Amino acid sequence: MRRPRRRPRARARAGCAPAGIGLASLARSFAAALPAARARLRTVGPTALAVLVCLPSVVETRRSHPDGLAHYNLLAGGFAGGASLGMNRQFWGYSVLPMLPMIDAARPDSGAMYWHDVIGDALSMYKRERRLSLEVGNTGFGEDGIRRSRMGILFYEKHWAIYEGWFWTEYGTTRPTYVRAREGVPLVTLYERGRP
């Protein structure tokens, strides 16, 4: 039997309507509770209340940029809370974007690069947009891909832990060249073969 498809956006939109209605009701109650002498507060108060209610979300959205998928809300604890709860830190390799100039500059002569969880369409797009040199290759996925590579990246998620062991074995080192992190939470690690 097929499971029904989840629709998180539809649920989020459905949750926004009651929240908006509740905020409007609260603002009306606030305005009605004020004496007539405070007429100015009746108009400014609801706006101030809306700003106060939305401010934490705005601040957290700004804080999460450009790694929004690795960030979880205040209840989960942000980047560190999501990581400690074992939640995903990225999807399909988007969090490698800030590292592309460094990867391009350090690319091996052979172009043999292991991209781990970056989807092929994204690599094509990065090259088409000139964010990444055409000379940087893709050695494929899994242990064989690591074996064929001279340089590679690893994304931190529980189900990818075995890949780090493969890097250590194939590259002969446990020391990464670079670790991209947010607020102390590692997102992407770069390994280079032959580096101590």
Contacts in CASP RR format, 6 or more apart in sequence:
PFRMAT RR
TARGET T0000
AUTHOR 0000-0000-0000
METHOD contacts of the structure
MODEL  1
MRRPRRRPRARARAGCAPAGIGLASLARSFAAALPAARARLRTVGPTALA
VLVCLPSVVETRRSHPDGLAHYNLLAGGFAGGASLGMNRQFWGYSVLPML
PMIDAARPDSGAMYWHDVIGDALSMYKRERRLSLEVGNTGFGEDGIRRSR
MGILFYEKHWAIYEGWFWTEYGTTRPTYVRAREGVPLVTLYERGRP
23 49 0 8 1.000
23 50 0 8 1.000
23 53 0 8 1.000
26 49 0 8 1.000
27 45 0 8 1.000
27 46 0 8 1.000
27 49 0 8 1.000
27 50 0 8 1.000
28 46 0 8 1.000
30 45 0 8 1.000
30 46 0 8 1.000
30 49 0 8 1.000
31 41 0 8 1.000
31 42 0 8 1.000
31 43 0 8 1.000
31 45 0 8 1.000
31 46 0 8 1.000
34 41 0 8 1.000
34 42 0 8 1.000
56 74 0 8 1.000
60 71 0 8 1.000
60 73 0 8 1.000
60 74 0 8 1.000
60 78 0 8 1.000
63 71 0 8 1.000
64 70 0 8 1.000
64 71 0 8 1.000
64 78 0 8 1.000
66 97 0 8 1.000
66 98 0 8 1.000
67 79 0 8 1.000
67 90 0 8 1.000
67 95 0 8 1.000
67 182 0 8 1.000
67 187 0 8 1.000
69 88 0 8 1.000
69 89 0 8 1.000
69 90 0 8 1.000
69 91 0 8 1.000
69 94 0 8 1.000
69 95 0 8 1.000
70 79 0 8 1.000
70 83 0 8 1.000
70 88 0 8 1.000
70 89 0 8 1.000
70 90 0 8 1.000
70 95 0 8 1.000
70 182 0 8 1.000
70 185 0 8 1.000
70 187 0 8 1.000
71 78 0 8 1.000
71 79 0 8 1.000
71 182 0 8 1.000
72 78 0 8 1.000
72 79 0 8 1.000
72 81 0 8 1.000
72 82 0 8 1.000
72 85 0 8 1.000
72 87 0 8 1.000
76 82 0 8 1.000
76 85 0 8 1.000
76 87 0 8 1.000
78 183 0 8 1.000
79 182 0 8 1.000
79 183 0 8 1.000
79 184 0 8 1.000
79 185 0 8 1.000
80 183 0 8 1.000
80 184 0 8 1.000
80 185 0 8 1.000
81 87 0 8 1.000
83 89 0 8 1.000
83 156 0 8 1.000
83 185 0 8 1.000
86 157 0 8 1.000
86 158 0 8 1.000
88 157 0 8 1.000
89 95 0 8 1.000
89 155 0 8 1.000
89 156 0 8 1.000
89 157 0 8 1.000
89 185 0 8 1.000
89 187 0 8 1.000
90 117 0 8 1.000
90 155 0 8 1.000
90 157 0 8 1.000
90 187 0 8 1.000
90 188 0 8 1.000
92 117 0 8 1.000
92 118 0 8 1.000
92 119 0 8 1.000
92 122 0 8 1.000
93 116 0 8 1.000
93 117 0 8 1.000
93 118 0 8 1.000
93 119 0 8 1.000
93 122 0 8 1.000
93 155 0 8 1.000
93 188 0 8 1.000
94 122 0 8 1.000
95 155 0 8 1.000
95 180 0 8 1.000
95 187 0 8 1.000
95 188 0 8 1.000
96 103 0 8 1.000
96 115 0 8 1.000
96 118 0 8 1.000
96 153 0 8 1.000
96 180 0 8 1.000
96 188 0 8 1.000
97 131 0 8 1.000
98 180 0 8 1.000
99 153 0 8 1.000
99 178 0 8 1.000
99 180 0 8 1.000
99 188 0 8 1.000
99 190 0 8 1.000
100 126 0 8 1.000
100 131 0 8 1.000
100 132 0 8 1.000
102 178 0 8 1.000
102 190 0 8 1.000
103 113 0 8 1.000
103 132 0 8 1.000
103 136 0 8 1.000
103 151 0 8 1.000
103 153 0 8 1.000
103 190 0 8 1.000
104 132 0 8 1.000
104 133 0 8 1.000
104 136 0 8 1.000
106 151 0 8 1.000
106 177 0 8 1.000
106 192 0 8 1.000
107 113 0 8 1.000
107 133 0 8 1.000
107 135 0 8 1.000
107 136 0 8 1.000
107 151 0 8 1.000
108 150 0 8 1.000
108 151 0 8 1.000
108 192 0 8 1.000
108 193 0 8 1.000
110 150 0 8 1.000
111 135 0 8 1.000
111 136 0 8 1.000
111 137 0 8 1.000
111 150 0 8 1.000
111 151 0 8 1.000
112 137 0 8 1.000
112 139 0 8 1.000
112 148 0 8 1.000
112 149 0 8 1.000
112 150 0 8 1.000
112 151 0 8 1.000
113 136 0 8 1.000
113 137 0 8 1.000
113 138 0 8 1.000
113 139 0 8 1.000
113 149 0 8 1.000
113 150 0 8 1.000
113 151 0 8 1.000
113 152 0 8 1.000
114 138 0 8 1.000
114 139 0 8 1.000
114 140 0 8 1.000
114 145 0 8 1.000
114 146 0 8 1.000
114 148 0 8 1.000
114 149 0 8 1.000
114 151 0 8 1.000
114 152 0 8 1.000
114 153 0 8 1.000
115 123 0 8 1.000
115 138 0 8 1.000
115 139 0 8 1.000
115 140 0 8 1.000
115 152 0 8 1.000
115 153 0 8 1.000
116 141 0 8 1.000
116 152 0 8 1.000
116 153 0 8 1.000
116 154 0 8 1.000
116 155 0 8 1.000
116 160 0 8 1.000
116 163 0 8 1.000
117 155 0 8 1.000
117 160 0 8 1.000
118 153 0 8 1.000
120 138 0 8 1.000
123 132 0 8 1.000
123 138 0 8 1.000
126 132 0 8 1.000
127 133 0 8 1.000
127 134 0 8 1.000
127 136 0 8 1.000
139 145 0 8 1.000
139 146 0 8 1.000
139 148 0 8 1.000
139 149 0 8 1.000
140 148 0 8 1.000
142 163 0 8 1.000
142 166 0 8 1.000
143 166 0 8 1.000
143 170 0 8 1.000
146 152 0 8 1.000
146 163 0 8 1.000
146 166 0 8 1.000
146 167 0 8 1.000
146 170 0 8 1.000
147 170 0 8 1.000
149 193 0 8 1.000
150 192 0 8 1.000
150 193 0 8 1.000
151 177 0 8 1.000
151 190 0 8 1.000
151 191 0 8 1.000
151 192 0 8 1.000
151 193 0 8 1.000
152 167 0 8 1.000
152 190 0 8 1.000
152 191 0 8 1.000
152 192 0 8 1.000
153 188 0 8 1.000
153 189 0 8 1.000
153 190 0 8 1.000
153 191 0 8 1.000
154 160 0 8 1.000
154 163 0 8 1.000
154 164 0 8 1.000
154 167 0 8 1.000
154 188 0 8 1.000
154 189 0 8 1.000
154 191 0 8 1.000
155 187 0 8 1.000
155 188 0 8 1.000
156 186 0 8 1.000
156 187 0 8 1.000
156 188 0 8 1.000
156 189 0 8 1.000
164 189 0 8 1.000
167 191 0 8 1.000
168 174 0 8 1.000
170 193 0 8 1.000
171 191 0 8 1.000
171 192 0 8 1.000
171 193 0 8 1.000
171 194 0 8 1.000
171 195 0 8 1.000
172 193 0 8 1.000
172 194 0 8 1.000
173 191 0 8 1.000
173 194 0 8 1.000
173 195 0 8 1.000
173 196 0 8 1.000
175 195 0 8 1.000
175 196 0 8 1.000
176 189 0 8 1.000
176 190 0 8 1.000
176 191 0 8 1.000
177 190 0 8 1.000
177 191 0 8 1.000
177 192 0 8 1.000
177 195 0 8 1.000
178 189 0 8 1.000
178 190 0 8 1.000
179 186 0 8 1.000
179 188 0 8 1.000
179 189 0 8 1.000
179 190 0 8 1.000
180 186 0 8 1.000
180 187 0 8 1.000
180 188 0 8 1.000
180 189 0 8 1.000
180 190 0 8 1.000
181 187 0 8 1.000
END
